[in-house]
Amino acid sequence: MKVITAHEAAALVQDGWTVASAGFVGAGHAEAVTEALEQRFLHSGLPRDLTLVYSAGQGDRGARGVNHFGNAGMIATVVGGHWRSATRLATLAMAEQCEGYNLPQGVLTHLYRAIAGGKPGVMTKIGLHTFVDPRTAQDARYHGGAVNQRAHRAIAEGKACWVDAVEFRGDEYLFYPSFPIDCALIRCTAADARGNLSTHREAFHHELLALAQAAHNSGGIVVAQVESLVDHHEILQAIHVPGILVDYVVVCDNPASHQMTFAEAFNPAYVTPWQGTDAADEAAAPSPEAGPLDARTIVQRRAVMELARRAPRVVNLGVGMPAAVGMLAHQAGLHGFTLTVEAGPIGGTPADGLSFGASAYPEAVVDQPAQFDFYEGGGIDLAILGLAELDGQGNVNVSKFGEGEGALIAGVGGFINITQSARAVVFMGTLTAGGLEVRAGDGSLQIVREGRVKKIVPEVSHLSFNGPYVASLGIPVVYITERAVFEMRASEGGEARLTLVEIAPGVDLQRDVLDQCATPVAVAPDLREMDARLFQAGTMRL
């Protein structure tokens, strides 16, 4: 192990290398190193034509994180699990200045382990019948993970293959092949004299060990950014990456480049275990809800009712609107479930925004690949996730919107891993968007101003979730909006499709619901009203 500066680390990276970066949204990214790497490119034009691989999105939708790679010529290929926080990379991809691919986050973390173990790749059902599936002949929405035309051409010409469709013992799978990693960029808290790395001030462990092993066993280098050097570590269990895997250590002398997350310099709650009482939950939870009873809160409340109805033991909450469901559930008097985050925390109160991935006062924190082992094996009883675009077949798009330079690449992150494996799935979102205003009170709902954009469309533009396929696996699927609730139900022909099952009291079925869908939807014969408690002011109690 050799201690070097960030600029010396940047000088190690060569043209055409495959660089893999650890991190999760605003946590755990080697910011000082990637910033120096970008400065080197801007000053010298080197390195060029890199392939960047990362499992979870890393960035602030601005200049930090993997956005430092977002320069024309610096990057030839991007393979990312999530793109929303890496807007500069998305801009390059949409301008066709690099090949862009989006693969499921959990699959990428498992690929690191396969590479480390000298295995040919990962064979899994995760990604079947979504845009990740490469079988383009059957459906134009299936793209082999490509998110731009340059990547499509590379696949069509046989120059790239990040996923293949295979048959094994009479069943269909996807195969994600291994690839060598030339450089792994990781971040930990401290390094001792032999290069052993601790994570005692990090919010979680990411895929640090698997990634370091993968790069080392590929014949590549491992560069670790740390806060400090120590003679030795006081606690053996704090060491997460052994020194035998570490080639270079960069001590970050700028605290702004080594915050716990991009939103918080250090939050002790993220590294403080649950104390076995409700005190930790109370300390971590925000203050009770205040302000108007808007569409967002109504949707969140209805998701809380789904928690009460299904009584799950293990729950996963997505980022954004779903993130507050746990706090509202506790306010409503619901307990007995454990919240988990794909980054690795189990228990506690999940954070949001640029700290998403962390949890306050967790019960345990496992490696990200291990968390996805648990998820994909059916460990989640209920997943509650966001909803961007929905069609009449129950398909969902959360990953890409539009085409060309004006398109938005959000990416799927762990969405596919979770929705194809959870024992029940709940999607949340408003029925329309763009100026929607509602008024709730006295147990009923009024649409004051309709949104300009209809969320239920004839066909989703990017297939992140295949409703009929997931329903065929026996997984219940519910879609919650502020005025209506839908489920996947069998049609007269036997195939599952989107079906309206609940409507808010006070709204008109035709005008406020059916006319606001850009495609026909089925209406259940047992259509019922949504619970009036959803539309009452004050804290909802169950």
C-alpha positions as CSV (number, residue, x, y, z in Angstrom):
1,M,0.0,0.0,0.0
2,K,1.3,3.4,-0.9
3,V,0.0,6.8,0.3
4,I,-0.4,9.3,-2.6
5,T,-2.2,12.5,-3.3
6,A,-5.5,12.7,-5.2
7,H,-3.7,14.2,-8.2
8,E,-1.2,11.3,-8.2
9,A,-4.1,8.9,-8.0
10,A,-5.7,10.6,-11.0
11,A,-2.5,10.2,-13.0
12,L,-2.6,6.4,-12.6
13,V,-5.7,6.0,-14.7
14,Q,-4.9,5.2,-18.4
15,D,-6.8,5.7,-21.6
16,G,-9.5,3.0,-22.3
17,W,-9.5,1.6,-18.7
18,T,-12.6,0.3,-17.1
19,V,-13.1,2.2,-13.9
20,A,-15.6,1.1,-11.2
21,S,-16.8,3.5,-8.6
22,A,-18.4,2.7,-5.2
23,G,-21.0,5.0,-3.6
24,F,-24.7,5.5,-3.2
25,V,-26.4,8.8,-4.1
26,G,-24.6,11.3,-1.8
27,A,-22.7,8.7,0.4
28,G,-19.4,7.0,0.1
29,H,-18.1,8.4,-3.2
30,A,-14.3,9.1,-3.5
31,E,-15.0,12.8,-4.3
32,A,-11.4,14.1,-4.0
33,V,-10.1,11.5,-6.4
34,T,-12.8,11.9,-9.1
35,E,-12.5,15.7,-8.8
36,A,-8.8,15.4,-9.4
37,L,-9.4,13.0,-12.3
38,E,-11.7,15.5,-14.0
39,Q,-9.2,18.3,-13.5
40,R,-6.5,16.2,-15.1
41,F,-8.7,15.6,-18.1
42,L,-9.7,19.3,-18.5
43,H,-6.0,20.4,-18.3
44,S,-4.4,17.6,-20.4
45,G,-7.2,15.8,-22.3
46,L,-6.2,12.6,-20.5
47,P,-7.4,10.0,-19.7
48,R,-9.7,9.3,-22.7
49,D,-12.3,6.7,-23.7
50,L,-12.9,5.3,-20.2
51,T,-15.6,2.8,-19.4
52,L,-17.3,3.8,-16.2
53,V,-19.3,1.3,-14.1
54,Y,-21.2,2.0,-11.0
55,S,-24.1,0.1,-9.3
56,A,-25.9,2.9,-7.4
57,G,-26.3,6.5,-8.6
58,Q,-23.6,8.8,-7.2
59,G,-24.1,12.5,-7.4
60,D,-26.1,15.6,-6.6
61,R,-27.7,16.2,-10.0
62,G,-24.9,18.8,-10.5
63,A,-21.1,18.5,-10.5
64,R,-20.3,16.0,-7.7
65,G,-20.0,12.2,-7.7
66,V,-19.7,10.5,-11.1
67,N,-20.7,13.7,-12.7
68,H,-16.9,14.4,-12.7
69,F,-16.7,11.9,-15.6
70,G,-19.2,13.8,-17.6
71,N,-16.9,15.3,-20.2
72,A,-17.0,14.5,-23.9
73,G,-14.0,12.4,-24.8
74,M,-13.3,11.3,-21.3
75,I,-15.9,8.6,-21.3
76,A,-16.6,6.1,-24.1
77,T,-19.1,3.9,-22.2
78,V,-21.3,4.3,-19.0
79,V,-22.8,1.3,-17.4
80,G,-24.8,2.6,-14.4
81,G,-27.5,1.3,-12.1
82,H,-29.1,4.7,-11.6
83,W,-28.7,7.9,-13.6
84,R,-30.9,10.5,-12.0
85,S,-28.1,11.9,-9.8
86,A,-25.6,11.8,-12.6
87,T,-27.1,14.4,-14.9
88,R,-23.9,15.3,-16.7
89,L,-23.5,11.6,-17.8
90,A,-27.1,11.6,-18.9
91,T,-26.5,14.7,-21.0
92,L,-23.5,13.1,-22.7
93,A,-25.5,9.9,-23.4
94,M,-28.5,11.8,-24.9
95,A,-26.1,13.8,-27.1
96,E,-24.8,10.4,-28.3
97,Q,-21.3,11.3,-27.1
98,C,-20.9,7.9,-25.3
99,E,-22.6,4.5,-25.1
100,G,-25.1,4.5,-22.3
101,Y,-26.4,1.4,-20.5
102,N,-28.7,0.9,-17.5
103,L,-28.6,-2.4,-15.7
104,P,-30.3,-3.4,-12.4
105,Q,-28.3,-2.2,-9.4
106,G,-28.4,-5.5,-7.6
107,V,-27.1,-7.3,-10.6
108,L,-24.1,-5.0,-10.9
109,T,-23.2,-5.6,-7.2
110,H,-23.5,-9.3,-7.8
111,L,-21.3,-9.0,-10.9
112,Y,-18.5,-7.6,-8.8
113,R,-18.6,-10.7,-6.7
114,A,-18.7,-12.9,-9.8
115,I,-15.6,-11.1,-11.2
116,A,-13.9,-11.4,-7.9
117,G,-14.6,-15.2,-7.8
118,G,-13.4,-15.8,-11.4
119,K,-16.9,-16.8,-12.5
120,P,-18.3,-16.2,-16.0
121,G,-21.0,-13.9,-14.9
122,V,-24.4,-13.7,-13.2
123,M,-27.4,-15.8,-14.4
124,T,-30.7,-14.5,-13.0
125,K,-34.3,-13.9,-13.8
126,I,-33.9,-10.2,-12.7
127,G,-34.6,-8.0,-15.7
128,L,-36.7,-10.4,-17.7
129,H,-39.5,-8.8,-19.8
130,T,-38.2,-5.2,-19.1
131,F,-36.1,-2.9,-21.2
132,V,-33.0,-4.8,-19.9
133,D,-34.1,-7.9,-21.7
134,P,-32.1,-8.1,-25.0
135,R,-34.8,-9.9,-27.1
136,T,-35.5,-7.0,-29.4
137,A,-37.2,-9.1,-32.0
138,Q,-40.2,-9.7,-29.8
139,D,-40.8,-6.2,-28.5
140,A,-39.2,-2.9,-29.5
141,R,-39.3,-1.8,-25.8
142,Y,-36.7,-4.5,-24.9
143,H,-33.2,-3.0,-25.4
144,G,-30.6,-5.0,-23.7
145,G,-30.1,-2.2,-21.2
146,A,-29.2,0.4,-23.9
147,V,-30.5,3.9,-23.2
148,N,-29.2,5.7,-26.3
149,Q,-28.8,5.0,-30.1
150,R,-25.0,4.7,-29.8
151,A,-25.4,1.8,-27.4
152,H,-28.1,0.2,-29.5
153,R,-25.8,0.3,-32.5
154,A,-22.9,-1.3,-30.5
155,I,-25.2,-4.1,-29.5
156,A,-26.6,-4.6,-33.0
157,E,-23.1,-4.7,-34.5
158,G,-21.9,-7.2,-31.9
159,K,-19.4,-4.7,-30.3
160,A,-21.1,-4.8,-26.9
161,C,-23.1,-7.3,-24.9
162,W,-23.8,-6.5,-21.2
163,V,-26.7,-9.0,-21.0
164,D,-27.9,-12.0,-23.0
165,A,-31.0,-14.1,-23.0
166,V,-30.4,-17.8,-22.2
167,E,-32.3,-21.0,-21.5
168,F,-31.3,-23.2,-18.6
169,R,-33.2,-26.5,-17.7
170,G,-36.1,-25.4,-19.8
171,D,-36.5,-22.0,-18.1
172,E,-35.6,-18.5,-19.3
173,Y,-32.9,-16.4,-17.7
174,L,-30.8,-13.4,-18.3
175,F,-27.0,-13.8,-18.3
176,Y,-24.8,-10.8,-17.4
177,P,-21.2,-11.6,-18.4
178,S,-18.2,-10.7,-16.2
179,F,-15.6,-8.2,-17.4
180,P,-12.2,-7.1,-16.1
181,I,-11.9,-4.0,-13.9
182,D,-8.8,-1.9,-14.3
183,C,-9.4,0.5,-11.4
184,A,-11.7,0.5,-8.4
185,L,-12.3,3.8,-6.7
186,I,-13.6,3.3,-3.1
187,R,-14.0,5.4,0.0
188,C,-13.5,4.4,3.7
189,T,-12.8,6.2,7.0
190,A,-9.3,5.3,7.9
191,A,-6.3,3.2,6.7
192,D,-3.7,1.6,8.9
193,A,0.0,1.1,8.1
194,R,-0.8,-2.1,6.1
195,G,-3.7,-0.6,4.2
196,N,-6.5,-2.2,6.1
197,L,-9.6,0.1,5.7
198,S,-12.2,0.8,8.3
199,T,-15.7,2.2,7.7
200,H,-16.7,3.3,11.2
201,R,-17.7,6.8,10.1
202,E,-19.4,5.7,6.9
203,A,-23.2,5.4,6.7
204,F,-23.0,1.9,5.3
205,H,-20.6,-0.5,3.5
206,H,-21.7,-0.3,-0.1
207,E,-20.1,-3.1,-2.2
208,L,-16.6,-2.1,-1.0
209,L,-15.2,-5.6,-0.4
210,A,-16.6,-7.2,-3.6
211,L,-15.4,-4.3,-5.7
212,A,-11.9,-4.3,-4.3
213,Q,-11.7,-8.0,-4.7
214,A,-13.0,-7.8,-8.3
215,A,-10.4,-5.1,-9.3
216,H,-7.5,-6.9,-7.5
217,N,-8.3,-10.3,-9.1
218,S,-8.7,-8.7,-12.5
219,G,-5.1,-7.4,-12.2
220,G,-6.3,-3.9,-11.7
221,I,-5.6,-1.4,-9.0
222,V,-7.6,-0.3,-5.9
223,V,-7.5,3.3,-4.9
224,A,-9.1,4.2,-1.5
225,Q,-9.9,7.7,-0.3
226,V,-9.9,8.0,3.5
227,E,-10.2,10.7,6.2
228,S,-7.1,9.7,8.1
229,L,-4.2,7.3,8.7
230,V,-3.9,5.4,11.9
231,D,-1.2,3.2,13.3
232,H,-3.7,0.4,13.9
233,H,-7.4,0.0,14.2
234,E,-8.9,-0.3,17.6
235,I,-11.8,-2.6,16.6
236,L,-11.2,-5.5,14.3
237,Q,-14.8,-5.5,13.2
238,A,-14.5,-2.0,11.8
239,I,-12.1,-3.2,9.1
240,H,-14.1,-3.8,6.0
241,V,-11.5,-4.0,3.3
242,P,-8.2,-5.8,4.1
243,G,-4.9,-4.2,3.1
244,I,-4.0,-7.1,0.8
245,L,-6.5,-5.7,-1.7
246,V,-5.5,-2.0,-1.5
247,D,-2.8,-0.5,-3.8
248,Y,-3.1,3.2,-3.1
249,V,-4.5,5.4,-0.3
250,V,-5.5,9.0,-0.7
251,V,-5.9,11.0,2.5
252,C,-8.5,13.7,1.9
253,D,-7.4,17.0,3.3
254,N,-10.6,18.8,2.4
255,P,-13.6,17.9,4.7
256,A,-16.1,19.1,2.0
257,S,-14.8,16.2,-0.2
258,H,-15.3,13.6,2.5
259,Q,-18.7,14.3,4.0
260,M,-20.7,11.4,5.3
261,T,-23.2,12.3,2.6
262,F,-23.5,15.2,0.2
263,A,-26.1,16.6,2.5
264,E,-24.5,16.0,5.9
265,A,-20.9,16.4,7.1
266,F,-21.6,13.7,9.8
267,N,-24.7,12.3,11.3
268,P,-24.0,10.1,14.3
269,A,-27.5,8.5,14.1
270,Y,-26.4,6.7,10.9
271,V,-23.7,4.8,12.9
272,T,-25.5,4.4,16.2
273,P,-27.4,1.1,16.6
274,W,-31.0,0.8,17.7
275,Q,-31.1,0.6,21.5
276,G,-34.0,-1.9,21.8
277,T,-36.6,0.7,22.7
278,D,-38.9,3.1,20.9
279,A,-36.5,6.0,21.9
280,A,-34.4,5.6,18.8
281,D,-37.4,5.6,16.6
282,E,-38.7,8.7,18.3
283,A,-35.4,10.5,18.0
284,A,-35.0,9.6,14.3
285,A,-38.6,10.4,13.2
286,P,-39.5,13.9,12.0
287,S,-42.1,15.9,13.9
288,P,-45.7,15.2,13.2
289,E,-47.1,16.3,9.8
290,A,-48.2,19.9,9.4
291,G,-49.6,22.1,6.7
292,P,-52.4,21.3,4.2
293,L,-53.7,17.9,3.4
294,D,-52.3,17.7,-0.1
295,A,-52.3,15.0,-2.8
296,R,-48.9,13.7,-1.8
297,T,-50.0,13.2,1.9
298,I,-53.2,11.4,0.8
299,V,-51.2,9.0,-1.3
300,Q,-48.8,8.4,1.5
301,R,-51.7,7.8,4.0
302,R,-53.3,5.2,1.6
303,A,-49.9,3.4,1.5
304,V,-49.9,3.3,5.3
305,M,-53.3,1.6,5.1
306,E,-51.8,-1.0,2.8
307,L,-49.1,-1.6,5.5
308,A,-51.9,-2.1,8.0
309,R,-53.8,-4.4,5.8
310,R,-50.9,-6.7,4.8
311,A,-49.0,-6.6,8.2
312,P,-45.6,-7.2,6.6
313,R,-42.5,-8.0,8.6
314,V,-39.9,-6.6,6.2
315,V,-40.6,-3.5,4.1
316,N,-38.6,-1.6,1.5
317,L,-39.4,2.0,0.8
318,G,-38.3,3.8,-2.3
319,V,-36.9,7.3,-2.5
320,G,-39.1,10.4,-2.7
321,M,-42.8,10.1,-1.9
322,P,-42.5,6.5,-0.4
323,A,-39.7,7.6,2.0
324,A,-42.2,9.2,4.5
325,V,-44.5,6.2,4.7
326,G,-42.6,4.7,7.7
327,M,-42.8,7.9,9.7
328,L,-46.6,8.3,8.9
329,A,-47.2,4.7,9.8
330,H,-45.6,5.2,13.3
331,Q,-47.7,8.3,13.8
332,A,-50.8,6.2,12.8
333,G,-49.9,3.7,15.6
334,L,-48.6,1.0,13.3
335,H,-45.5,-1.0,14.5
336,G,-44.1,-4.5,14.1
337,F,-42.5,-4.0,10.7
338,T,-38.8,-3.4,9.8
339,L,-37.8,-0.9,7.2
340,T,-34.8,-1.8,5.0
341,V,-32.8,0.1,2.3
342,E,-31.1,-1.6,-0.6
343,A,-27.8,0.1,0.4
344,G,-27.6,-2.3,3.4
345,P,-29.3,-0.7,6.5
346,I,-31.9,-2.9,8.2
347,G,-34.2,-1.2,10.7
348,G,-34.2,2.4,11.8
349,T,-35.6,5.3,9.9
350,P,-34.5,5.6,6.3
351,A,-33.1,9.0,5.2
352,D,-34.1,10.8,2.0
353,G,-32.7,13.3,-0.5
354,L,-28.9,13.3,-0.8
355,S,-28.6,11.1,2.3
356,F,-30.9,8.4,0.8
357,G,-29.4,5.0,1.5
358,A,-28.6,5.7,5.2
359,S,-30.9,5.0,8.1
360,A,-31.0,6.6,11.5
361,Y,-30.5,4.1,14.4
362,P,-30.4,0.9,12.3
363,E,-30.5,-2.5,13.8
364,A,-27.8,-3.8,11.5
365,V,-26.0,-2.9,8.3
366,V,-25.0,-5.5,5.7
367,D,-23.1,-5.2,2.4
368,Q,-25.1,-4.1,-0.5
369,P,-24.7,-7.4,-2.5
370,A,-25.9,-9.4,0.5
371,Q,-28.9,-7.1,0.8
372,F,-29.8,-7.9,-2.8
373,D,-29.3,-11.6,-2.1
374,F,-32.0,-11.2,0.6
375,Y,-34.2,-9.1,-1.6
376,E,-34.0,-11.3,-4.7
377,G,-34.7,-14.5,-2.7
378,G,-38.1,-13.1,-1.5
379,G,-37.0,-11.4,1.7
380,I,-39.2,-8.3,1.2
381,D,-42.8,-8.8,2.3
382,L,-43.9,-5.5,0.9
383,A,-42.2,-2.9,-1.4
384,I,-43.6,0.6,-1.7
385,L,-42.1,2.5,-4.6
386,G,-42.7,5.6,-6.7
387,L,-44.8,5.8,-9.9
388,A,-44.0,8.0,-12.9
389,E,-45.8,6.6,-15.9
390,L,-48.3,3.8,-16.0
391,D,-50.3,2.1,-18.9
392,G,-53.5,0.2,-19.1
393,Q,-51.7,-3.1,-18.9
394,G,-50.2,-2.2,-15.5
395,N,-46.7,-1.6,-16.9
396,V,-44.6,1.1,-15.2
397,N,-41.9,3.4,-16.4
398,V,-39.5,5.1,-13.9
399,S,-36.3,4.9,-15.9
400,K,-36.4,7.0,-19.1
401,F,-38.6,9.8,-20.5
402,G,-38.4,11.1,-24.0
403,E,-35.8,10.7,-26.7
404,G,-32.8,12.7,-28.0
405,E,-31.0,15.5,-26.2
406,G,-34.2,16.5,-24.3
407,A,-34.7,13.1,-22.7
408,L,-34.4,12.3,-19.0
409,I,-32.6,9.2,-18.0
410,A,-33.5,8.3,-14.5
411,G,-32.4,4.7,-14.4
412,V,-33.9,1.8,-12.5
413,G,-31.5,1.5,-9.6
414,G,-32.7,-1.4,-7.5
415,F,-36.3,-1.0,-8.8
416,I,-36.3,-4.1,-11.0
417,N,-34.6,-6.3,-8.4
418,I,-37.2,-5.3,-5.8
419,T,-40.4,-5.3,-7.9
420,Q,-39.7,-8.7,-9.5
421,S,-38.9,-10.3,-6.1
422,A,-41.0,-8.7,-3.3
423,R,-44.0,-10.7,-2.0
424,A,-46.3,-7.7,-2.7
425,V,-45.7,-4.4,-4.5
426,V,-47.3,-1.0,-4.0
427,F,-46.7,1.9,-6.4
428,M,-47.5,5.5,-5.4
429,G,-48.1,8.6,-7.4
430,T,-50.7,11.2,-8.4
431,L,-53.1,10.5,-11.2
432,T,-52.1,13.6,-13.0
433,A,-49.1,15.9,-12.8
434,G,-48.2,19.5,-13.6
435,G,-50.3,22.0,-11.6
436,L,-52.6,19.5,-9.8
437,E,-54.4,21.0,-6.9
438,V,-56.8,19.2,-4.6
439,R,-58.8,20.0,-1.5
440,A,-59.5,17.4,1.2
441,G,-61.6,17.6,4.3
442,D,-64.5,16.1,6.1
443,G,-63.8,12.7,4.6
444,S,-64.0,13.7,0.9
445,L,-61.8,15.0,-1.9
446,Q,-62.3,17.8,-4.5
447,I,-60.2,18.3,-7.6
448,V,-59.6,22.1,-7.6
449,R,-57.3,22.2,-10.6
450,E,-56.5,19.2,-12.8
451,G,-52.9,18.4,-13.7
452,R,-51.8,19.0,-17.3
453,V,-50.1,15.6,-17.7
454,K,-52.0,12.3,-17.5
455,K,-49.9,9.6,-15.8
456,I,-51.9,6.7,-17.2
457,V,-50.9,6.4,-20.9
458,P,-51.7,4.0,-23.8
459,E,-48.2,2.5,-23.6
460,V,-45.3,3.3,-21.3
461,S,-42.3,4.7,-23.2
462,H,-39.8,2.6,-21.3
463,L,-40.6,-0.7,-19.8
464,S,-39.2,-0.7,-16.2
465,F,-41.9,-2.9,-14.8
466,N,-43.9,-5.5,-16.7
467,G,-47.3,-5.7,-14.9
468,P,-48.7,-8.9,-16.5
469,Y,-45.3,-10.7,-16.1
470,V,-45.0,-9.9,-12.4
471,A,-48.7,-10.7,-11.8
472,S,-48.0,-14.1,-13.4
473,L,-45.5,-14.7,-10.7
474,G,-48.3,-14.5,-8.1
475,I,-47.1,-11.1,-6.8
476,P,-50.0,-8.8,-5.8
477,V,-49.6,-5.3,-7.3
478,V,-51.4,-2.2,-6.2
479,Y,-51.2,1.3,-7.6
480,I,-52.2,4.2,-5.3
481,T,-53.2,7.7,-6.4
482,E,-54.8,10.6,-4.5
483,R,-58.3,9.9,-6.0
484,A,-58.2,6.2,-7.1
485,V,-56.6,2.9,-6.4
486,F,-55.9,0.3,-9.0
487,E,-54.8,-3.4,-8.9
488,M,-53.6,-6.0,-11.3
489,R,-56.6,-8.2,-11.8
490,A,-57.5,-11.0,-14.2
491,S,-59.6,-9.8,-17.2
492,E,-62.3,-11.8,-18.9
493,G,-59.7,-13.3,-21.1
494,G,-57.7,-14.4,-18.1
495,E,-54.8,-12.1,-18.5
496,A,-54.1,-9.7,-15.6
497,R,-54.5,-6.0,-16.4
498,L,-54.9,-2.6,-14.6
499,T,-58.3,-2.5,-12.8
500,L,-59.8,0.4,-10.8
501,V,-60.9,-0.9,-7.4
502,E,-61.3,2.2,-5.2
503,I,-62.4,5.8,-5.8
504,A,-62.2,8.8,-3.4
505,P,-65.5,10.0,-1.9
506,G,-66.5,13.3,-3.5
507,V,-64.9,12.8,-7.0
508,D,-66.8,11.9,-10.2
509,L,-65.9,8.5,-11.7
510,Q,-66.1,9.5,-15.3
511,R,-64.9,13.2,-15.2
512,D,-62.2,12.9,-12.4
513,V,-60.9,9.4,-13.0
514,L,-61.7,7.7,-16.3
515,D,-61.4,10.9,-18.4
516,Q,-58.0,11.6,-16.8
517,C,-56.6,8.3,-18.1
518,A,-55.3,8.5,-21.7
519,T,-56.3,4.9,-22.2
520,P,-59.3,2.8,-21.1
521,V,-58.9,1.0,-17.8
522,A,-61.1,-1.7,-16.4
523,V,-63.5,-0.9,-13.5
524,A,-64.0,-3.6,-10.9
525,P,-67.6,-4.7,-10.3
526,D,-67.0,-4.3,-6.6
527,L,-65.7,-0.8,-6.9
528,R,-65.6,0.8,-3.4
529,E,-64.9,4.2,-1.8
530,M,-61.5,5.0,-0.4
531,D,-61.4,5.2,3.4
532,A,-62.8,8.5,4.6
533,R,-60.0,8.9,7.2
534,L,-57.6,9.6,4.3
535,F,-59.3,12.9,3.8
536,Q,-59.6,14.1,7.4
537,A,-57.4,16.9,8.7
538,G,-54.9,16.1,11.5
539,T,-52.8,13.1,12.2
540,M,-54.3,9.9,10.9
541,R,-54.6,7.1,13.5
542,L,-55.3,3.5,12.7
